[in-house]
Amino acid sequence: GGPGLPSRPARGQRVGRAGLPRGVSRISRDAYRHAAERVLAYARAELFDPGVGAFVEERNPDEEATPRSSRFPLDANGVMAEALTRAHRLTGRSEYLEVARRVLSALGGEARTLLVDEGDAASPAQVADAIFYLRAYAHLVEVVR
């Protein structure tokens, strides 16, 4: 097993469906939840641009020379918005939902331009990037119903 977890149940110890001692699966879920919350906290603190309302691909001193679509990629922001929406559903923390809303709102125009205005001119890779945005939007709609 992992640190602090037995590798197998002790003699006579009750086990759960996964064959692990009872309580181990809860410990594992809690550990994963805490790890996910740390990743989201890092992303919000280090990669979220509150002026734009979106996550940057990376912090770059030359970011003014980088096109907006590269600095605030639709696919990565869609993934982050979906992760935040799921985190809100699991924890009830409203700040996750608020950041997800901001991200989807900030990039909604870009998604519309890509999918509607450019239509056939968009490359398959660009359209594929929009899938993450659309899936995050669908999750957000489910949560706020």
C-alpha angles and dihedrals in degrees: 000000000000127000109313093002122110115242091223137005118277117247110286094009116138115244133204128231093280091057092250125123111273111269096029094096089051091050090050092049091049091049091051091047092051091047091050091049090051091051091049091047090052092048092049093047099042109023106029115097105205092192091062099026095230142095119260120227090233139333107267127173088215093053093124088066092051118089115250093243089057094045093047105030116198095219097050092045090050090053091049093047090051092048090050092048091050090047089053091051091051099041105023089228107152095204089070091055093046093053091047090052092049092050094049092045093048093052100035092098091051091050091048092049091049097046103031112018098039093035108158092012092070116097120239089247091055092049090048089054089056091059091075090051092048093048091051090049090052091051091049091052090052092051098049095047 
